[in-house]
């Protein structure tokens, strides 16, 4: 009997994969999955362009500079002292400010401003001088793998998981049965010699395979785009010595678990509700307010466990509003085995409810 069920599940998966991947109503999901990839590609292009400019400025300098040389410039130094430390600036800009008199009988003063631009090939130093003395110092750091990895974690947690994967699973799993009803084709499945629970399992696995394929591919491309603008030596150091490969594998695993958890939720929502907007909004709000809920209630959500599995914590800078800091931080993370088990249990409960509902389901196309 189990062989027959498995053969029927595979047949349902084959039928559903064609409709899932090529459905016109689901084309927006591909765009949603591509948005973070395009974001990192644009960031890599902009960063590479800035790095090329820094290298060009460094080559035009009087002598090679190190980052410590850039830090040696202090406010109040004269232009001669700056030149003695860093050499003649590769790029200069002069302008004159006409300052009003300090007293009514005084005369206007012309103040000569100079802007110096130095670079060590990686970092840029902008020095502002007024009347020959350093007035402002601005160091623009180049590629910073630590900061970029935090940025990647922020995009993953707050855009990819909470929006892209969430709404992607909504579009695919909610339509597994609702789409059939709207197309007036569900009765063909119900008239076939197949148990409804087996049909539901086949549809769920087809939706899970589709979402995992789309969003895991997106996550892989994001990682490639994220590392593209770094020099090969920096990439190797990050991947093989700074746990880069482990982080990439963790992000992929979290993506799969997100598809499992959200997919199970939206499968049962598609069976219980005619209008998907209300349950989707309710789940989105519940996931959004999860950090503000009591610990017991937090466990009845997907994002609670997913945040615990993310490999990089997002720090809260000083001065961050308490509400935003609570949203960013993960105050009580659970261990990885507990997080994985929690998502599996939540998904199994939702799938069980779906199996009960599919046995009671009656088709009435006229009411749709």
C-alpha positions as CSV (number, residue, x, y, z in Angstrom):
1,X,0.0,0.0,0.0
2,X,2.8,2.4,0.9
3,X,4.4,1.8,-2.5
4,X,1.1,2.8,-4.2
5,X,0.9,5.9,-2.1
6,X,4.5,6.9,-2.9
7,X,3.9,6.3,-6.6
8,X,0.8,8.5,-6.4
9,X,2.7,11.2,-4.5
10,X,5.4,11.2,-7.2
11,X,2.7,11.5,-9.9
12,X,1.1,14.4,-8.1
13,X,4.5,16.1,-7.7
14,X,5.2,15.8,-11.5
15,X,1.8,17.3,-12.3
16,X,2.2,20.1,-9.8
17,X,5.7,21.1,-10.7
18,X,4.8,22.1,-14.2
19,X,1.9,24.3,-12.9
20,X,3.9,25.7,-10.0
21,X,7.0,26.7,-12.0
22,X,5.2,28.1,-15.0
23,X,2.0,29.5,-13.6
24,X,1.4,33.1,-14.7
25,X,0.0,34.1,-11.4
26,X,3.4,33.1,-9.8
27,X,5.8,35.0,-12.0
28,X,6.1,37.8,-9.4
29,X,7.7,35.3,-7.0
30,X,10.8,35.0,-9.3
31,X,11.1,38.8,-9.2
32,X,10.8,38.8,-5.4
33,X,13.6,36.2,-5.2
34,X,15.7,38.2,-7.6
35,X,15.5,41.5,-5.8
36,X,18.2,40.8,-3.1
37,X,20.4,39.3,-5.8
38,X,20.1,42.5,-7.8
39,X,20.7,44.5,-4.6
40,X,24.0,42.8,-3.9
41,X,25.1,43.0,-7.6
42,X,24.5,46.8,-7.5
43,X,26.4,47.1,-4.2
44,X,29.3,45.0,-5.7
45,X,29.4,47.2,-8.8
46,X,29.4,50.4,-6.7
47,X,32.0,49.1,-4.3
48,X,34.3,47.9,-7.1
49,X,34.0,51.3,-8.8
50,X,34.9,53.1,-5.6
51,X,37.8,50.7,-5.0
52,X,39.2,51.4,-8.5
53,X,39.0,55.1,-7.8
54,X,40.9,54.6,-4.5
55,X,43.6,52.6,-6.3
56,X,43.9,55.4,-8.9
57,X,44.3,58.1,-6.2
58,X,46.9,56.0,-4.4
59,X,48.9,55.6,-7.6
60,X,48.9,59.4,-8.1
61,X,50.3,60.0,-4.6
62,X,53.8,61.1,-3.9
63,X,54.6,57.9,-2.1
64,X,52.8,54.7,-1.0
65,X,50.7,55.1,2.1
66,X,49.5,52.7,4.8
67,X,46.3,53.0,6.8
68,X,48.3,54.1,9.9
69,X,49.6,57.0,7.9
70,X,46.1,58.2,7.2
71,X,45.3,58.0,10.9
72,X,48.3,60.1,11.8
73,X,46.6,63.4,10.6
74,X,45.0,65.2,13.5
75,X,42.9,68.4,13.7
76,X,44.9,71.6,14.1
77,X,47.8,70.4,12.0
78,X,49.2,72.8,9.4
79,X,49.2,72.0,5.7
80,X,53.0,71.6,5.9
81,X,52.7,69.0,8.6
82,X,50.1,67.1,6.6
83,X,52.3,67.2,3.5
84,X,55.3,66.1,5.6
85,X,53.4,63.0,6.8
86,X,51.5,62.0,3.6
87,X,53.3,63.9,0.8
88,X,51.7,66.1,-1.7
89,X,48.0,65.4,-2.1
90,X,47.0,63.6,-5.3
91,X,43.8,65.6,-5.5
92,X,43.2,69.1,-4.1
93,X,40.4,71.5,-4.2
94,X,40.5,75.2,-3.3
95,X,37.8,77.6,-2.5
96,X,37.4,80.9,-0.7
97,X,34.8,81.7,1.9
98,X,33.8,85.3,2.6
99,X,33.0,85.4,6.3
100,X,30.9,88.3,7.6
101,X,32.6,90.6,10.2
102,X,32.4,89.5,13.8
103,X,31.5,93.1,14.9
104,X,29.6,95.8,13.3
105,X,32.7,97.9,12.6
106,X,34.8,95.0,11.5
107,X,35.5,94.0,7.9
108,X,34.6,90.9,6.0
109,X,37.3,88.2,6.1
110,X,38.3,85.9,3.2
111,X,39.1,82.4,4.4
112,X,41.0,80.1,2.1
113,X,39.7,76.5,2.3
114,X,41.6,73.5,0.9
115,X,40.4,69.9,0.6
116,X,43.1,67.2,0.3
117,X,42.3,63.6,-0.9
118,X,44.6,60.8,-0.1
119,X,44.3,57.0,-0.4
120,X,46.2,53.9,0.5
121,X,44.5,52.0,-2.3
122,X,41.8,50.7,0.0
123,X,40.8,53.6,2.3
124,X,40.3,57.2,1.5
125,X,41.2,60.2,3.6
126,X,39.5,63.6,3.1
127,X,41.2,66.5,4.9
128,X,39.6,69.9,5.1
129,X,41.8,72.9,5.9
130,X,40.9,76.5,6.7
131,X,43.7,79.1,6.6
132,X,46.3,76.4,6.4
133,X,45.1,74.4,9.4
134,X,43.3,71.1,9.5
135,X,39.6,71.7,10.3
136,X,38.0,68.4,9.4
137,X,39.1,64.8,8.9
138,X,37.0,62.1,7.2
139,X,38.2,58.6,6.6
140,X,36.1,56.5,4.2
141,X,37.0,52.8,4.8
142,X,37.0,50.5,1.8
143,X,36.1,46.9,1.8
144,X,35.2,45.8,5.3
145,X,34.3,42.2,5.4
146,X,33.0,42.3,9.0
147,X,30.6,45.2,8.3
148,X,29.5,43.7,5.0
149,X,28.8,40.4,6.6
150,X,26.5,42.2,9.1
151,X,24.8,44.0,6.2
152,X,24.3,40.6,4.5
153,X,22.8,39.2,7.7
154,X,20.4,42.2,7.9
155,X,19.2,41.8,4.4
156,X,18.8,38.1,4.9
157,X,16.8,38.4,8.1
158,X,14.7,41.5,7.4
159,X,14.1,41.3,3.7
160,X,14.7,37.8,2.5
161,X,13.1,35.8,5.3
162,X,10.4,38.2,6.5
163,X,9.3,39.4,3.0
164,X,10.7,37.4,0.0
165,X,10.4,33.9,1.4
166,X,7.2,34.7,3.3
167,X,5.3,36.1,0.4
168,X,6.8,33.6,-2.0
169,X,5.5,30.7,0.1
170,X,2.2,32.6,0.3
171,X,1.9,32.8,-3.5
172,X,2.8,29.1,-4.0
173,X,1.3,27.2,-1.1
174,X,-1.9,29.2,-0.8
175,X,-2.7,28.4,-4.4
176,X,-2.1,24.7,-4.2
177,X,-5.8,24.2,-3.5
178,X,-7.2,27.7,-3.9
179,X,-5.7,27.9,-7.4
180,X,-7.4,24.6,-8.4
181,X,-10.7,25.9,-7.1
182,X,-10.4,29.1,-9.1
183,X,-9.4,27.2,-12.2
184,X,-12.3,24.8,-11.6
185,X,-10.1,21.8,-11.8
186,X,-9.9,20.4,-8.3
187,X,-12.7,17.9,-9.0
188,X,-10.4,16.0,-11.4
189,X,-8.1,15.2,-8.5
190,X,-10.9,14.3,-6.2
191,X,-12.5,11.9,-8.8
192,X,-9.1,10.1,-9.2
193,X,-8.5,6.9,-7.2
194,X,-6.2,8.5,-4.7
195,X,-6.6,9.3,-1.0
196,X,-7.0,12.9,-0.3
197,X,-4.2,12.9,2.3
198,X,-1.9,11.5,-0.3
199,X,-3.0,14.2,-2.7
200,X,-2.3,16.8,0.0
201,X,1.1,15.3,0.7
202,X,2.0,15.4,-3.0
203,X,0.9,19.0,-3.4
204,X,2.8,20.1,-0.3
205,X,6.0,18.3,-1.4
206,X,5.7,19.9,-4.9
207,X,5.3,23.4,-3.3
208,X,8.2,22.7,-1.0
209,X,10.4,21.6,-3.9
210,X,9.5,24.7,-5.9
211,X,10.1,27.2,-3.1
212,X,13.3,25.6,-2.1
213,X,14.6,25.6,-5.7
214,X,13.7,29.2,-6.2
215,X,14.9,30.7,-2.9
216,X,17.9,28.4,-2.3
217,X,19.1,29.4,-5.8
218,X,18.5,33.0,-4.9
219,X,20.5,32.6,-1.7
220,X,23.4,31.0,-3.5
221,X,23.4,33.9,-6.1
222,X,23.3,36.4,-3.2
223,X,26.4,34.8,-1.6
224,X,28.3,34.9,-5.0
225,X,27.3,38.6,-5.5
226,X,28.2,39.4,-1.9
227,X,31.7,38.0,-2.3
228,X,32.3,39.1,-5.9
229,X,33.9,42.5,-5.2
230,X,36.4,41.2,-2.7
231,X,40.0,40.3,-3.8
232,X,40.6,36.5,-4.1
233,X,42.8,36.5,-1.0
234,X,40.1,38.1,1.1
235,X,37.5,35.7,-0.2
236,X,39.7,32.7,0.6
237,X,40.4,34.0,4.1
238,X,36.6,34.5,4.7
239,X,35.5,31.2,3.3
240,X,38.1,28.8,4.6
241,X,39.4,30.6,7.8
242,X,36.6,32.8,9.1
243,X,33.7,30.3,8.9
244,X,32.4,31.7,5.6
245,X,31.5,28.3,4.2
246,X,29.7,27.4,7.5
247,X,27.8,30.7,7.4
248,X,26.8,30.1,3.7
249,X,25.6,26.5,4.6
250,X,23.6,27.9,7.6
251,X,21.9,30.5,5.4
252,X,20.9,27.8,3.0
253,X,19.6,25.6,5.7
254,X,17.6,28.4,7.3
255,X,16.1,29.2,3.9
256,X,14.9,25.6,3.5
257,X,13.4,25.5,7.0
258,X,11.6,28.8,6.3
259,X,10.0,27.2,3.2
260,X,9.0,24.3,5.3
261,X,7.5,26.4,8.1
262,X,5.8,29.1,6.1
263,X,4.7,26.6,3.5
264,X,2.8,24.4,6.0
265,X,1.1,27.5,7.5
266,X,-0.1,28.8,4.1
267,X,-1.2,25.3,3.0
268,X,-3.7,25.0,5.8
269,X,-4.6,28.7,5.4
270,X,-5.5,28.1,1.7
271,X,-7.8,25.3,2.8
272,X,-9.5,27.1,5.6
273,X,-10.0,30.6,4.1
274,X,-11.5,31.7,0.8
275,X,-9.8,35.1,0.9
276,X,-6.0,34.6,1.5
277,X,-5.5,38.3,2.4
278,X,-6.8,38.1,5.9
279,X,-4.8,35.0,7.1
280,X,-1.7,36.3,5.3
281,X,-2.0,39.6,7.1
282,X,-2.6,37.9,10.4
283,X,0.5,35.7,10.0
284,X,2.6,38.6,8.9
285,X,1.6,40.7,11.9
286,X,2.2,37.8,14.3
287,X,5.7,37.2,12.9
288,X,6.4,40.9,13.1
289,X,5.4,41.3,16.7
290,X,7.2,38.1,17.8
291,X,10.0,39.9,19.7
292,X,7.4,41.7,21.8
293,X,5.4,38.7,22.8
294,X,5.9,36.6,26.0
295,X,8.3,33.7,25.6
296,X,5.6,31.1,25.6
297,X,3.8,32.8,22.7
298,X,7.0,33.3,20.7
299,X,7.3,29.6,20.3
300,X,4.2,29.5,18.1
301,X,5.9,31.2,15.2
302,X,8.5,30.4,12.5
303,X,10.7,33.5,12.7
304,X,11.4,32.8,16.4
305,X,13.3,29.6,15.5
306,X,14.8,30.9,12.2
307,X,16.5,33.9,14.0
308,X,18.1,31.4,16.4
309,X,19.6,29.6,13.5
310,X,21.0,32.6,11.7
311,X,24.9,32.5,11.9
312,X,25.5,36.2,12.3
313,X,24.0,38.4,15.1
314,X,23.1,41.9,14.1
315,X,24.4,44.4,16.7
316,X,22.4,47.3,18.0
317,X,24.5,50.5,17.7
318,X,24.5,52.9,20.7
319,X,21.5,55.2,20.7
320,X,19.3,52.7,18.9
321,X,15.6,53.2,20.1
322,X,14.6,50.4,22.5
323,X,11.8,49.2,20.2
324,X,14.1,48.8,17.2
325,X,16.8,47.3,19.3
326,X,14.4,44.6,20.6
327,X,13.3,43.9,17.0
328,X,17.0,43.5,15.8
329,X,18.3,41.5,18.7
330,X,17.5,37.9,19.6
331,X,17.2,38.1,23.4
332,X,16.5,34.4,24.1
333,X,17.8,32.3,21.2
334,X,17.4,28.5,21.4
335,X,19.9,25.9,20.5
336,X,20.1,24.7,16.9
337,X,18.6,21.2,17.5
338,X,15.6,22.8,19.4
339,X,15.1,25.4,16.7
340,X,15.0,22.8,13.9
341,X,12.8,20.5,16.0
342,X,10.5,23.5,16.7
343,X,10.0,24.3,13.1
344,X,9.4,20.7,12.2
345,X,6.8,20.3,14.9
346,X,5.0,23.5,13.9
347,X,5.0,22.3,10.3
348,X,3.7,18.8,11.2
349,X,0.9,20.3,13.2
350,X,-0.1,22.5,10.3
351,X,0.1,19.5,7.9
352,X,-2.0,17.4,10.2
353,X,-4.7,20.1,10.3
354,X,-4.5,20.2,6.5
355,X,-5.0,16.5,6.2
356,X,-8.1,16.7,8.4
357,X,-9.5,19.6,6.4
358,X,-8.8,18.0,3.0
359,X,-11.0,15.0,4.0
360,X,-13.9,17.3,4.9
361,X,-13.4,19.5,1.8
362,X,-16.4,19.9,-0.5
363,X,-16.2,21.6,-3.9
364,X,-18.7,24.3,-4.7
365,X,-17.4,26.3,-7.7
366,X,-20.5,28.5,-7.7
367,X,-19.6,30.1,-4.4
368,X,-16.2,31.1,-5.5
